[in-house]
């Protein structure tokens, strides 16, 4: 079985393909997390997906990722049990809801 690509998921979602190192819209963040979660069998846990997210060079604040993950798993009828907090609104998807932490994480690390 061939895994679905990030580009294919973005196309189905109707958003531009998420780019590493750039601010993601709410919908793009869902696309990336969904891709990372299901690129392997069994699906990745929250912690594994966040580690893969960071290793791949995507930018996102921890709280925003956690909220998006909780929403994603709730929509799928499952629970990762590792979100560390309640689910919440991921915003309008236009990027205006991006945490200040996203910008801090985009900065080069010492």
N, C-alpha and C positions, 0 to 999 in steps of 0.2 A: 504494500500500500504506500503510495506517494503522499508525503505531507503537503498540505496546502501552503502556498507561499504567502509572504507578507503582501506582495503586490496583488495577489488574487483576493485576499481578504479585504484589502483597501478598495479594490474595484467594486466588490459586492456591497461594501459599506458606502460607496459613493464619495470617497475622500481621496485626496492626493496621498501617494505612498509616503508614509512617515520617514523622515530623514534623520539619521543619527546626528546628535549634537544640536538639533534645532528644536525649538519649542513646539510641542505637539498640541493639537486641539484636543478637546475631550474625546471626540470620536476616534481620532488617530491613536490616542492612548489606549482606548478599548481594543482597537485593531492590533496594536503591538502586543498587549497583554494576552489577548486571545491567541495570537500566533505563537507566542512563547509558551503558553500553557499547553497547547495541543500539538506542538511540533514533535513531541515524543510520546510514547505510549509506555506506561500510564502518564496521564497529564501531570505537569509540574505542579508542585505546591506553591503557595504564595511566596515563600522565602526563596525557593529555587527560581521562580519566575523573576523576582526582583533582582536576584544575582545575575541572571541571564540578561535582563534589561540593562543593568549597569555595564556588564561586560561587552554588550553590543554597542555601547556608546549612546544610548538614548538618554534624554534628559527629562527628569520629572521629580517633583517634590515628593517626599515620603508620604505625607498625609494625602496628597492627591492620588498617588498610586494606590494607597490602601483603600481609599473610598471607591475608586474605580474598580479595583479587584473585588471588593465586597458586592458592588452592584453587578458586576459580570457574573460572579458565582451565584448570586441570588436569581438572576434572570435565567440561569441554566438549571435552576432547581437544586443546586448542590451547595455545599458549604466546604470551604477549604479548612476552616477551623484555625487558620493562622493569620487572620487579618489584623488582629490586635485592636480592633475597634469596631464601632457600628458602621453600617453602610450609610452613605449620604449621597447627595446630589453631586453629579460630576460636572454640572454646569451646562451651558448652552452648546458647547462643542465648538465655539468659534475662537477659542484661545484666550478670551478675556478673563476666564476664571483661573488662569495659571497662577500657581503659588509663587511668591517671591523666592521661595526656596529653589524653584526651577532655575532661576537665574544664577543663584549661588552655586548650584551643582554644575552648571555649565562652565563655570570658571575653572581654569587649570588648577590642578591640585598640586601642592608642594611635594 
